[in-house]
């Protein structure tokens, strides 16, 4: 069995120890697993996709009914080698994902988020721009939008699609929100762009210029914090101040870039801002043949998956696999957001006026 | 053996599994334990104090030498019942702590931090003010300052002492920094005050009015984020912007208040701000007899300890005991702070100007 942290402890700890471990590590003794359909389990098995279901409850209130929403997150590897024609590479991923979305839809998923730049290999480490330019597309009428739009409509599902956007000749790292009628609802552009190691994303696109939009979808108020933006507490904060109930973090990250805090950054943000966070990281190894000093070399990058979901009270699900495609389906009671704000008082005690002033002063020094 | 998370996994996992667990959970496969003196281990055993030593290394640089500093953190329970005379209660704690500081000094600790309001029971849950008022003292000439000052001088040790401050009739939750000559160096006042459950601290003192001072001590640039302030990302951020290399978080917190995120908030802050964090929580059960509706009742609070230290690369030590007194001694190479800023680029990409503006706008809406 694969050595995820959760598998390691489940396999080795006695029930009493496991309870204590889960309480300290995951915030609750029991994972609160959601019963999934037999057809879901069968189909995922056939497609070699890990599937997991969880639920998060809130206290019952007197006046307000529970506000359940069912979300899904998908982590996946690419299908074709990176030197195949672009259209073949993309078509193979689209085909695979169609199957997973169908499965999620059969479980009644209402909001579904895919990983960062989900329809292509994460080629940014190659520093090649021309070769991959045709994967940069319009947010409102590109092939990926046109592919997802009818699916969203068919299933009345809100879809979050992280794309490489080409807006009149300028590239952006963009998340597109498609509503349950298949319509373009809006987009968010990655606010913080890394130039870490070989991930020189700053040579491809600039920091986002669209602020911290919260999308008031039919099912929940949602926002998207793209990949590296998870390291910035203020980025998370603004989504919260703008009213987000769920913040999705589609990512593409490798072990060397802090696997040990992948499981805690989005979780801290969920606690600090009293919203749910859904963290999605791609899986699999991507090999890019490149020409360096006239010789063919290979750049290899392995993504560790480990997607997970956290509630505003800090409770979190185990992570998906580090190597396999996977789907988490989770029921969230959005009432927990306000309940946690009331309980912890982090918003009430945040003294944002003081910090606005202090940050403005810093600016001038 | 006590069920700390670290004990549970050490006891049950095979070496290979433990390595993988440690890598994902603590950031490194090996805890990098510091060899302590036999006399230290013997004295701690006699006093029933858990003791642990760790080190954190940085890359060797060409021009700059390593900048090692040895820090100590102490978690402890009260000694006398809470209905004994105040002076007896305090004297008993001072006596116990003197012994632990002596041990730390023999190991060469240069900066040492005690838990929140370390010389008294954490009486705030009682809502009694008069009864405990004599524990509120001057930051510069109170009994606790006068007790610690000669110790600091004797050992050339910087001491961080979290006190209940009475400044001309007003109470504050204050951390006093005493330098290696035993002199008062300055103080920090808790910036964010909780009113959560029975911890109605807002009825005792107001939010701190001294900003986010960083103390340029002989050994390191240090700051103090007191207890509940750990939930506020902006509080951590300001200490970082002001140049802190180590931020201490003396606390008094109970399981119901988020034990599952105790281990991750200060750690996220260390990563986000590229400094070391030292988290200290009191231990033991404190029982307060109170009169309610004319009848004697008992308020009981148990603190879960679990003190730990995190480096700016996210590597962290295991936690101390959940129930026993404890001392962590740790060698930090401060060079790691700049190295991590350079590696991750979180500072460079933080867009603080944008957030200063956005927070100012929020203020007006």
Interface residues (C-beta under 8 A of the other chain):
Chain A: X3 X5 X8 X9 X11 X12 X13 X14 X17 X20 X21 X23 X24 X25 X26 X27 X28 X191 X192 X193 X194 X195 X196 X207 X211 X212 X228 X231 X232 X233 X234 X236 X237 X238 X241 X258 X259 X260 X261 X263 X264 X265 X267 X268 X271 X272 X313 X314 X315 X343 X344 X345 X346 X349 X350 X351 X352 X353 X355 X356 X357 X358 X359 X360 X362 X363
Chain B: X3 X5 X8 X9 X11 X12 X13 X14 X17 X20 X21 X23 X24 X25 X26 X27 X28 X191 X192 X193 X194 X195 X196 X207 X211 X212 X228 X231 X232 X233 X234 X236 X237 X238 X241 X258 X259 X260 X261 X263 X264 X265 X267 X268 X271 X272 X313 X314 X315 X343 X344 X345 X346 X349 X350 X351 X352 X353 X355 X356 X357 X358 X359 X360 X362 X363
